[in-house]
Amino acid sequence: MKCCVTDAAAESCETTEAVTAEDERCRKCGSQSRPVPLKTVLLMLKPHLLDEALSGTYGFCPASDCPVVYFEGHGTRVFTSDDLRVIVGVKANSDPIPLCYCFGFDESHLREEIAQTGSTTIPDRISTLIREGLCACEARNPSGVCCLGEVNRTAKRLKQELSLSD
């Protein structure tokens, strides 16, 4: 699986929402999940939990107010934010709030650039790196998908927030 390999990647990433063929929902909050590769789950978990997750299919819960990050599709295993080695951006509510796990951009980078210039070049910079084949979102992003949609949504929200505060 390659992340965002087409020129239309930026557009498709912006509008892609979590939908699974099996219509899996989070066990805790009922939110629609997205399937996530086992490799991603294993790369995110703290070492002492690896043996618990060696098999099964997992869903990612994107709900910001739910502590569950991964749950086994047809089992009882659940992993929360506390079980991961990284901060899950969609679950975080204080800086640093990660947005781009491949290139290290977080919400504060967007906020600072928008505050200084009224706009941000970060989504375009990420798009350029994606076109060069340099991303690894399926392995580095806890959701297992491209970050660009979340980066663009956050940039839009921050522009609105900062324009309202002027």
C-alpha positions as CSV (number, residue, x, y, z in Angstrom):
1,M,0.0,0.0,0.0
2,K,1.4,3.4,-1.0
3,C,0.2,6.6,0.6
4,C,-1.1,9.4,-1.5
5,V,0.7,8.4,-4.7
6,T,-1.3,10.3,-7.3
7,D,-1.4,14.0,-8.2
8,A,-5.0,14.1,-7.0
9,A,-3.8,12.9,-3.6
10,A,-4.3,16.3,-1.9
11,E,-7.9,16.5,-3.0
12,S,-8.7,12.9,-2.2
13,C,-7.1,13.2,1.2
14,E,-9.1,16.3,2.0
15,T,-12.4,14.6,1.6
16,T,-11.8,11.0,2.6
17,E,-13.7,10.0,5.6
18,A,-13.6,6.8,7.7
19,V,-15.8,4.1,6.2
20,T,-15.2,0.4,6.3
21,A,-16.8,-2.3,4.3
22,E,-18.0,-4.0,7.5
23,D,-19.4,-0.7,8.9
24,E,-17.3,-1.3,12.1
25,R,-17.9,1.1,15.0
26,C,-15.9,1.8,18.0
27,R,-16.8,-0.4,21.0
28,K,-16.7,2.5,23.5
29,C,-18.3,5.5,21.6
30,G,-19.9,4.0,18.6
31,S,-18.0,6.3,16.1
32,Q,-17.5,5.0,12.6
33,S,-14.0,3.5,12.3
34,R,-11.5,3.1,9.6
35,P,-9.5,-0.1,9.1
36,V,-5.9,0.2,10.0
37,P,-3.0,-2.2,9.1
38,L,-1.7,-4.5,11.8
39,K,1.7,-3.1,11.0
40,T,0.6,0.4,12.0
41,V,-0.9,-0.9,15.3
42,L,2.3,-2.7,16.2
43,L,4.5,0.3,15.3
44,M,2.4,2.6,17.6
45,L,2.0,0.3,20.7
46,K,4.3,0.4,23.7
47,P,6.6,-2.6,23.7
48,H,5.0,-4.5,26.5
49,L,1.7,-4.6,24.5
50,L,3.0,-6.0,21.3
51,D,2.3,-9.7,22.1
52,E,-1.4,-8.8,22.7
53,A,-1.8,-7.4,19.2
54,L,0.0,-9.9,17.1
55,S,-3.1,-11.1,15.3
56,G,-6.5,-9.8,14.4
57,T,-7.9,-6.9,12.3
58,Y,-8.1,-3.5,13.9
59,G,-10.2,-0.4,13.5
60,F,-9.1,3.2,14.3
61,C,-11.5,5.3,16.3
62,P,-11.2,9.0,15.1
63,A,-13.5,10.5,17.8
64,S,-11.6,13.2,19.7
65,D,-13.4,12.6,22.9
66,C,-13.0,8.8,23.0
67,P,-9.9,7.3,24.7
68,V,-10.0,4.3,22.3
69,V,-7.5,4.4,19.4
70,Y,-7.6,0.8,18.2
71,F,-10.0,-2.0,18.7
72,E,-10.0,-5.5,17.3
73,G,-12.7,-5.9,14.6
74,H,-14.1,-9.3,15.8
75,G,-12.6,-9.5,19.3
76,T,-12.3,-7.8,22.6
77,R,-8.9,-6.2,22.4
78,V,-8.9,-2.4,22.8
79,F,-6.0,0.0,22.9
80,T,-6.3,3.5,24.2
81,S,-4.1,6.6,23.9
82,D,-2.2,5.6,27.0
83,D,-1.1,2.4,25.2
84,L,0.6,4.2,22.4
85,R,4.2,5.5,22.1
86,V,3.0,8.6,20.2
87,I,0.5,11.3,20.7
88,V,-2.6,10.8,18.5
89,G,-3.3,14.2,17.1
90,V,-7.1,13.8,16.7
91,K,-7.2,12.8,20.4
92,A,-4.9,15.5,21.7
93,N,-6.1,18.8,23.2
94,S,-2.9,20.5,24.1
95,D,0.3,21.3,22.2
96,P,2.0,19.6,20.6
97,I,-0.9,18.3,18.6
98,P,0.7,16.2,15.8
99,L,-0.7,16.6,12.3
100,C,2.0,15.2,10.0
101,Y,3.8,12.2,11.4
102,C,6.1,11.8,8.4
103,F,7.6,15.3,8.4
104,G,6.9,16.4,11.9
105,F,4.5,19.3,11.5
106,D,2.1,19.9,14.4
107,E,-0.7,22.4,14.9
108,S,1.5,25.0,16.4
109,H,3.5,25.2,13.2
110,L,0.4,26.0,11.2
111,R,-0.9,28.5,13.9
112,E,2.4,30.4,13.9
113,E,2.7,30.7,10.2
114,I,-0.9,31.8,9.8
115,A,-0.5,34.3,12.6
116,Q,2.6,35.8,10.9
117,T,1.5,35.7,7.3
118,G,-2.3,35.2,7.2
119,S,-1.8,31.8,5.4
120,T,0.3,28.7,5.5
121,T,2.5,26.9,3.0
122,I,2.7,23.7,5.0
123,P,0.0,21.7,3.1
124,D,1.7,22.6,-0.2
125,R,5.1,21.6,1.3
126,I,3.7,18.3,2.5
127,S,2.0,17.7,-1.0
128,T,5.4,18.2,-2.7
129,L,7.1,15.7,-0.4
130,I,4.2,13.2,-1.0
131,R,4.6,13.6,-4.8
132,E,8.3,12.9,-4.4
133,G,7.3,9.6,-2.7
134,L,8.8,10.5,0.6
135,C,5.8,9.8,2.9
136,A,5.1,6.7,5.0
137,C,1.7,7.6,6.4
138,E,0.5,4.0,6.5
139,A,3.3,3.2,9.0
140,R,3.9,6.5,10.8
141,N,0.4,8.0,11.2
142,P,-1.6,6.2,14.0
143,S,-4.7,6.3,11.7
144,G,-2.8,4.5,9.0
145,V,-3.8,7.0,6.3
146,C,-2.4,10.2,4.8
147,C,-2.3,13.2,7.0
148,L,-3.0,15.8,4.3
149,G,-6.8,15.9,4.9
150,E,-6.3,16.6,8.6
151,V,-3.6,19.2,7.8
152,N,-5.9,21.0,5.4
153,R,-8.9,20.9,7.8
154,T,-6.8,22.3,10.6
155,A,-5.3,25.0,8.4
156,K,-8.9,26.1,7.5
157,R,-10.1,26.0,11.1
158,L,-7.0,28.0,12.3
159,K,-7.4,30.7,9.6
160,Q,-11.1,31.1,10.6
161,E,-10.2,31.3,14.4
162,L,-7.4,33.8,13.8
163,S,-9.5,36.0,11.5
164,L,-12.2,36.1,14.2
165,S,-9.8,37.1,16.9
166,D,-8.5,40.1,14.9
